[in-house]
Amino acid sequence: MEKPVASLGPYGREGRSQRGRCPYRKEEAGGKCRGSFFCRLTFGHPTAYHCSMAAKNLKNLPFLLFSDSRGRLFDHPHLRMAGFSGNAPWPVKRKDLILLPEFSKIFFLPGCRPIGIDPDTGEHVTIHEAEIDGEVTECFGAAAFLEPGFVRTHLPAADYGEKSFTLPMWGYTAVGFLGGRYWATGFRIEYNPRWDPRNYDDRKLVPAIRKFMRGRSGDGALADHLANCATSNHCFAAKNFFLGRWEAPLPVSRRCNARCLGCLSLQPGSSCAASHHRIAFKPAKEEIVTLAVEHLDRAPEAIVSFGQGCEGEPLTEHRLIEQSIREIRRRTSNGTINLNTNGSFPERIRVIAEQGLDSIRISMNSAQPELYRAYYRPRGYDFHDVVRSVSLSREMGLYTMVNYLIFPGITDQEEEVESLVGLVRNTGLNFLHLKNLNIDPPLYIRKMPPQKAKPIGMRKVVEILKRECPGLELGYFNKAVR
């Protein structure tokens, strides 16, 4: 049986494809729908599911966006965009759609076949080839990466079965095209001008770095590292340090006691490249203190944070952090000192807090032990240590946050939401960061314990948290607390 082929034109000046005919025919399916929401049909090359949404609603959705092998984007003339939750289709509704935020990114997914919805039949159809400018070419999926502050609600609808590699670490999100504009599935959880990409112009950054470097004296290994983070990794926090404002980083650790699947600074050779270069030295206490005090004394809404994407686990350098904070607070009482951590050693957190720490952000992908272990793969600690660290931080008077790594189809399971609500209530957590987990979707799904129930959707998760945990703040960014 031949693969369905769509006849498409390339993008015009208006940024959309020229429409052609779509010869996909329902009678090629050779199967019938079974089930109330969706069912799996195999007919030759495509794989179809059935969506029970009314045809008129399906026809209001954006068109399927896909790419060719060169990464050029096209919108399908007939099929509409689809979305996944975990490894199963999840209906995309108009209320789920937002115009793609200006500083988002769009990626093509090599080796991953795009899946769209036939609005006439409700079937989900995998497209393998398309005729573009008279030439038949392979089709691959497309995905968006939302700019900071947005929560994704749907994963890209794609068949990853032919993929033989690990996708780079981004928060892949369903995306479509309609009316000359890109549409993605998500919603804003927080807007913070201090993290607005518009405020990070490298034309201002480079002169600021040069000015700082000219004025320094003595060993500046940490400053050199931050300059590289700012210019090569485009770390906003590192940029802030040289621009003299807001939150600045203090990476200190080369080691880690977890083996996170989505580690930003260390990946096995068989995986994708790490997105950050891990710090390769132990910074001198005096340089840490000097840089921190300078920033806390001059920056508006100043924060300095231990624990960054370019390092391991800061608690493995707890004595250095203890000594540094003690000296920082001896020299200045300004600003917020924050610790981003996996929360693996509660008693180390206690000692650090006693030196003058103001806030803490503890990372978790789940409030359930088995899901936590599957992602973090901890060494020398366990889930109960992390929960104890959250409780202890509140007892010590720290502004306590959890960096909650979210993934549609996993995070929005009822059992997970119940566990999360219990965690918040039992610990007195102040703030929950809702962060899109940057990871290859099929890798994460494969490593997690099987999910048996239907998801409830990320919007519903937020509704429940607001109702059941009224004192809890929800957001995306660290905040100054003094």
C-alpha positions in Angstrom: 0.0 0.0 0.0 1.4 3.4 -0.9 2.1 6.0 1.8 -0.2 9.0 1.8 1.4 11.8 -0.1 0.5 15.5 0.3 1.1 18.0 -2.5 2.5 21.1 -1.0 4.3 24.3 -2.0 7.2 26.0 -0.2 6.9 28.9 2.1 6.1 32.2 0.4 7.1 35.6 1.6 4.2 35.7 4.0 5.7 32.8 5.9 3.1 30.2 4.9 3.0 27.3 2.5 1.2 27.5 -0.8 -1.8 25.2 -0.5 -2.2 22.1 -2.8 -4.3 19.0 -2.9 -4.2 16.3 -0.2 -4.9 12.9 -1.8 -5.1 11.1 1.6 -8.4 9.1 1.4 -10.2 7.5 4.3 -10.9 4.3 2.3 -7.1 3.6 2.3 -7.4 3.0 6.1 -8.8 -0.5 5.8 -10.0 -0.3 9.4 -12.9 1.0 11.5 -12.9 3.1 14.7 -13.4 1.4 18.0 -13.6 3.0 21.4 -15.0 6.3 22.8 -11.8 8.5 22.7 -9.3 6.9 20.5 -8.2 3.5 19.2 -5.1 2.3 17.4 -5.6 1.4 13.7 -2.7 0.1 11.6 -3.2 0.3 7.8 0.0 0.1 5.9 2.5 2.8 6.8 0.2 5.3 8.6 -1.0 4.8 12.1 -4.3 6.3 13.0 -6.2 7.1 16.1 -9.7 8.5 16.4 -10.6 11.8 18.0 -14.2 12.2 19.1 -14.2 16.0 18.8 -16.8 17.4 16.4 -15.6 17.9 12.8 -16.4 21.6 13.0 -14.1 22.0 16.0 -11.3 20.0 14.3 -11.5 22.3 11.3 -11.0 25.3 13.5 -7.6 24.0 14.6 -4.3 25.1 13.1 -2.9 23.0 10.2 -0.2 20.3 10.8 3.3 21.8 10.7 6.0 19.5 9.5 9.5 19.7 8.0 11.5 18.2 5.2 15.0 16.7 5.6 16.6 20.1 5.3 14.6 21.5 8.2 12.3 23.7 6.1 8.8 24.0 7.5 5.5 23.4 5.7 1.9 23.4 6.8 -0.3 20.6 5.5 -3.2 21.7 3.3 -5.8 19.4 5.0 -4.5 17.7 8.2 -4.8 19.7 11.5 -2.3 19.8 14.3 -2.4 17.1 16.9 -0.9 16.8 20.4 0.2 14.0 22.7 0.1 13.5 26.4 2.7 11.0 27.3 2.7 8.4 24.5 -1.0 8.8 23.6 -3.0 11.4 21.7 -4.6 14.2 23.7 -7.2 16.5 22.1 -6.0 20.0 21.2 -8.8 22.5 21.8 -8.9 26.1 20.9 -8.5 27.1 24.5 -5.2 25.2 24.6 -3.7 27.4 21.9 -1.6 30.5 22.2 0.2 32.5 19.6 3.8 31.2 19.7 5.6 33.7 22.0 8.1 35.9 20.2 11.3 34.4 21.7 10.3 30.8 21.4 12.1 28.4 19.1 10.9 25.9 16.5 12.7 22.7 15.8 12.4 19.9 13.3 12.5 16.3 14.6 14.7 14.2 12.3 13.7 10.6 12.2 10.3 11.3 13.7 7.2 11.1 11.5 4.6 13.9 12.0 1.1 12.9 13.0 -2.0 15.1 12.2 -5.7 14.8 12.4 -8.0 14.3 9.4 -10.8 16.8 10.3 -13.3 14.9 8.2 -12.9 11.5 10.0 -11.2 12.4 13.4 -8.4 9.9 12.6 -4.8 10.6 13.5 -2.6 10.0 10.5 1.1 9.6 10.3 2.6 11.2 7.2 5.7 9.7 5.7 6.2 11.6 2.4 5.0 14.8 0.7 5.2 16.1 -2.8 6.9 19.5 -2.7 7.6 21.4 -5.9 7.0 18.2 -7.8 9.5 16.2 -5.7 8.5 13.6 -3.2 10.4 14.2 0.1 10.4 12.6 3.5 8.4 14.3 6.2 9.5 14.9 9.7 7.9 16.3 12.8 8.1 19.9 14.1 8.0 21.2 17.7 8.1 24.4 19.5 10.2 25.4 22.6 8.3 28.0 24.6 10.1 31.0 26.0 10.4 31.1 29.8 7.3 31.6 31.8 5.0 29.4 29.8 3.7 25.9 30.7 3.3 23.5 27.8 0.1 21.4 27.7 0.8 19.0 24.9 3.8 17.2 23.5 4.4 17.1 19.7 2.4 14.4 17.9 5.0 12.3 16.3 6.0 8.7 15.7 9.4 8.3 17.2 9.7 4.6 16.2 12.4 5.2 13.5 14.5 7.5 15.6 17.9 5.9 16.6 19.3 8.8 18.7 18.5 11.0 21.6 17.0 14.4 20.9 18.7 17.4 22.4 17.3 18.6 25.7 14.5 21.0 25.0 10.9 21.2 26.2 9.3 20.0 23.0 5.8 21.4 22.5 3.0 20.8 20.0 2.9 23.5 17.3 0.7 24.3 14.3 0.1 27.0 11.7 -3.0 29.1 10.9 -3.7 32.6 9.5 0.0 33.3 8.8 1.0 32.7 12.4 2.4 29.8 14.5 0.3 28.4 17.4 1.5 26.4 20.3 -0.2 24.5 23.2 0.4 26.1 26.5 -0.4 29.0 28.9 1.6 31.6 30.8 2.2 30.8 34.5 4.3 33.9 35.2 5.6 37.0 33.5 8.7 38.5 35.0 10.4 41.4 33.2 13.7 40.4 34.8 13.6 37.3 32.7 12.1 38.8 29.5 14.5 37.9 26.6 14.0 41.5 25.4 16.1 42.6 28.3 19.1 40.5 27.3 20.8 42.3 24.4 24.3 41.0 23.8 25.2 44.4 22.3 25.1 45.7 25.9 26.6 42.5 27.4 29.9 42.4 25.6 31.0 45.9 26.6 30.0 45.2 30.2 32.1 42.1 30.3 35.1 43.9 28.9 34.7 46.7 31.4 34.5 44.2 34.3 37.6 42.3 33.1 39.7 45.4 32.8 38.9 46.4 36.4 39.5 43.1 38.1 42.7 42.1 40.0 44.0 38.7 41.1 42.8 35.2 40.1 39.5 35.4 38.2 38.8 31.8 37.3 35.2 32.0 38.3 34.7 35.3 36.5 36.2 33.8 33.4 33.8 30.9 33.7 30.8 33.2 34.1 31.9 35.2 31.0 31.9 32.0 29.0 28.5 31.0 30.3 27.1 34.4 29.4 28.5 34.5 25.8 28.6 30.8 24.8 25.8 29.2 26.8 23.7 32.4 26.8 22.9 32.0 30.5 20.7 34.8 31.5 21.9 34.7 35.1 25.5 35.0 34.0 24.6 37.9 31.8 22.9 39.5 34.8 26.2 39.4 36.8 28.1 41.5 34.2 25.1 43.8 33.6 24.9 44.4 37.4 21.3 43.4 38.1 18.9 40.9 39.4 19.9 37.2 39.9 23.5 36.1 39.3 25.1 32.6 39.5 27.7 31.2 41.8 28.6 27.7 40.4 31.0 25.8 42.7 30.6 22.0 42.2 32.3 19.6 39.8 30.6 16.5 41.3 27.0 15.2 41.6 25.3 12.5 43.6 22.5 12.0 41.1 22.5 10.8 37.5 19.6 12.8 36.1 18.3 11.6 32.7 18.1 15.3 31.6 21.3 16.5 33.2 22.3 19.8 31.6 26.0 19.5 32.1 26.9 15.8 31.8 25.5 13.2 29.4 26.8 9.8 28.4 28.5 9.4 25.1 25.5 7.5 23.7 23.2 10.4 24.5 22.9 13.9 23.1 25.4 16.6 23.9 25.1 18.4 27.2 23.7 21.9 26.8 26.2 23.4 29.4 29.9 23.0 30.1 30.3 21.8 33.6 32.7 23.9 35.8 36.1 22.1 35.8 37.6 23.6 39.0 36.9 24.5 42.6 36.5 28.2 42.9 38.4 30.1 45.5 36.4 31.2 48.5 37.7 34.7 48.2 36.6 35.1 44.6 33.2 33.7 45.4 32.8 36.2 48.3 34.1 39.2 46.3 31.9 38.6 43.3 28.8 37.9 45.5 29.3 41.0 47.7 29.9 43.2 44.7 26.7 42.0 43.1 24.5 42.1 46.2 25.7 45.7 47.0 25.1 47.2 43.5 22.3 45.2 41.8 18.6 46.0 42.1 16.5 43.1 43.5 19.8 41.3 43.9 20.1 37.5 44.2 23.2 35.3 44.1 22.4 31.6 43.6 24.6 28.6 44.3 23.5 25.7 42.1 23.5 26.2 38.3 23.1 24.3 35.1 26.8 24.4 34.5 27.7 22.5 37.7 27.0 19.3 39.6 25.2 19.2 43.0 26.3 22.2 45.2 25.8 20.2 48.4 28.8 18.2 47.5 30.8 21.4 48.2 28.8 22.3 51.3 31.8 23.4 53.4 32.9 25.9 50.7 29.3 27.2 50.5 29.0 27.5 54.3 32.3 29.4 54.6 31.4 31.7 51.6 28.0 32.6 52.9 29.4 33.3 56.4 31.9 35.7 54.9 29.4 37.3 52.5 27.1 38.1 55.3 29.9 39.5 57.4 30.6 42.0 54.6 27.0 42.8 53.6 23.4 42.3 54.6 22.0 43.3 51.2 20.2 41.1 48.8 19.1 37.4 48.7 21.4 34.4 48.9 19.8 31.4 47.3 20.6 27.8 46.9 19.4 25.6 44.0 19.8 22.0 45.0 18.6 18.4 44.7 18.0 18.5 48.5 19.9 15.3 49.1 21.5 16.2 52.5 19.1 17.8 54.9 21.7 18.3 57.7 24.1 20.1 55.2 21.2 22.4 54.4 20.7 23.1 58.1 24.3 24.3 58.5 24.2 26.4 55.3 21.0 28.0 56.5 22.6 28.9 59.8 25.3 30.9 58.0 22.8 33.3 56.4 21.0 31.6 53.5 17.7 33.3 52.6 16.0 31.0 50.1 16.2 27.5 48.7 14.9 25.8 45.6 14.8 22.0 45.6 14.4 20.1 42.3 11.8 17.3 41.8 10.2 15.8 38.8 7.6 14.0 40.9 6.1 13.8 44.3 6.1 10.0 44.0 9.2 8.1 45.1 9.3 5.6 42.2 9.0 8.3 39.6 11.6 10.5 41.4 14.1 7.6 41.5 13.5 6.8 37.8 14.6 10.3 36.7 17.2 11.3 39.3 18.7 7.9 39.9 20.1 9.1 43.2 23.4 7.8 44.8 23.7 7.9 48.5 20.4 9.5 49.2 16.7 8.8 48.5 13.4 10.5 48.0 12.6 10.8 51.8 15.8 12.9 52.2 14.5 15.4 49.6 11.1 15.7 51.3 12.9 16.2 54.7 15.0 18.9 53.1 11.8 20.8 52.0 10.3 20.5 55.5 13.6 21.4 57.3 14.1 24.5 55.1 10.7 25.8 56.2 11.5 25.1 59.8 14.7 27.0 59.4 12.8 30.1 58.1 14.0 29.8 54.5 11.8 30.9 51.7 11.3 27.4 50.3 10.7 26.6 46.6 10.4 23.4 44.6 11.6 23.4 41.1 8.9 21.0 39.7 9.9 19.5 36.3 6.6 18.9 34.5 5.8 16.6 31.6 2.3 16.2 30.1 1.0 12.7 30.6 3.2 12.2 33.7 2.7 15.3 35.9 -1.1 15.5 35.2 -1.9 12.0 36.4 -4.4 12.1 39.3 -2.2 10.0 41.6 0.7 12.5 41.0 -1.5 15.5 41.7 -2.7 14.0 44.9 0.8 13.2 46.0 1.9 16.8 45.1 -0.9 18.4 47.1 0.0 16.2 50.1 3.7 17.3 49.8 2.7 20.9 49.7 0.4 20.6 52.7 2.8 18.5 54.8 5.9 20.7 54.2 4.4 24.2 54.1 6.1 24.9 50.8 6.1 28.6 49.8 6.5 28.5 46.0 6.2 25.9 43.2 8.1 26.4 40.0 6.3 24.8 37.0 9.2 24.1 34.7 8.9 22.3 31.4 11.2 19.3 31.6 13.8 19.5 28.8 14.2 16.0 27.6 13.7 13.7 24.6 10.0 12.7 25.1 10.2 9.0 24.3 13.3 8.6 26.5 11.5 10.0 29.5 8.3 8.0 28.9 10.4 4.8 28.5 12.2 5.3 31.8 9.1 6.2 33.8 6.9 3.5 35.4 3.9 2.8 33.2 1.0 5.3 33.7 -2.4 3.5 33.8 -4.9 6.3 34.1 -5.9 9.0 31.7 -4.2 12.4 32.4 -6.4 15.3 33.5 -4.4 18.1 31.7 -1.9 20.7 32.9 -4.6 23.4 33.2 -6.6 21.2 35.6 -3.4 20.6 37.7 -3.0 24.3 38.2 -6.7 24.7 39.1 -6.4 21.9 41.7 -3.3 23.4 43.2 -4.9 26.9 43.5 -8.0 25.4 45.1 -6.3 22.9 47.5 -3.2 24.9 48.4 -4.4 28.5 48.7 -1.2 29.7 50.3 1.1 28.3 47.6 2.6 30.6 45.0 2.9 29.3 41.5 5.4 30.6 39.0 8.5 30.0 37.0 11.3 32.2 38.3 13.3 32.7 41.5 12.4 35.8 43.5 14.2 38.2 45.8 13.0 37.8 49.4 15.1 40.6 51.0 
